[in-house]
């Protein structure tokens, strides 16, 4: 796992976020999700700078569309957000769960 993933995992593991169980590196179809919460049908992906270049934006969009077809919403967080303030990343996930954040898909 990357450093941003490690930092976020520390805040998600053990049902620390609202009692929800998150899995890390969860396989689903042809993909490996950074974090997945089955109860909320939510994938949380940590995107580094490389996700902005080349074919990555298109790949990510296809992946998100495939997941949405499976009933799973994707929340993409920048690695910089997690590195700068893991607590802010958690608040962003909470806002997403509360419907107060623009959803992908």
N, C-alpha and C positions, 0 to 999 in steps of 0.2 A: 504494500500500500504506500501511496505517496504521503508526504508529511501532512498536507491538508486533509487527506482521508483519515489519517491517524487521529488528528485533532478532532475531527467531526465524530469519529467513532467513539472517542472517549466520552462525548456528550450524549450519544445515542444508545450505547450498549446498556444492557441491564434494565431496560424499560424506563430509563431516566426521563424521557420526553413523554409526558402524559400517560405513562404506563404502556406505551405502544412498543411492540417488539419490532425492531429493525434488524435485518440481516445484512451482513456485508459481503461483497463479492458474490452476489446471489445470481446463479445461472437461470436464465429464462429464455427459452427458444434458442435463437442463435446468438444471444447476447449475455454478457456478464454485467449486472447492475452494480454500481458502486454501493448503494444502499437501497434496501427494499422493505416496505412495510405492507404486509399482506392485508391487514385489517383496514387500511386506508387506500389500498391499491395505488401506492405511491412509490415511484422510483426517484431517488435523489442522486443526481450526478454532479460530480465535481469536475469542472472544466478548467484546464490550464490554458495558457495562451495558444497552444497548438490547435485548439478547437476553433480558432478564428481564421485559419489559413488553409489554403489548398482545397481539397475535397471534404475536409472535416465538417464544415457547416451543412453540406448536403447529406453527408453520412449521418450526422446527428439528427437532422430533420427526418430522414427515412426511419431511423431507429425510434424516434419519438412517435412517429405515425404508426409504426408497427405495434409499439407498446399500447398506444391509445386504442388500437384495434382489439387489443386483449383486455381493454377496460382499465388500463393502468395509465395514470397521469405522470408526467415527468416534471420535476423541478430541477433546473440547472442552476448551480451556484458556482460562481467564479472561485478558483483556487485562492485568488488574492483576498476575497471577502473572508474566507475561512482562515487564512493565515493572519490577516489583520485583526480579526475579532471573531473567534469561534462562537461567542455568545450572540453576536449579530446574525450569524448563519443560523443558529437555532431559532432566533426570533423570526427570521425569514421563513423557516419551515413552519413555525407555528402560525404565522400570518397566512401562509398557503393553506394550511389545514382549516383555518377559520374562514377561508374564502375572501380574505382581504388582500390577496396578492394575485396578480394576473397569472392565470394558469396557462401552461403550454398545451396547445392542441385543442 
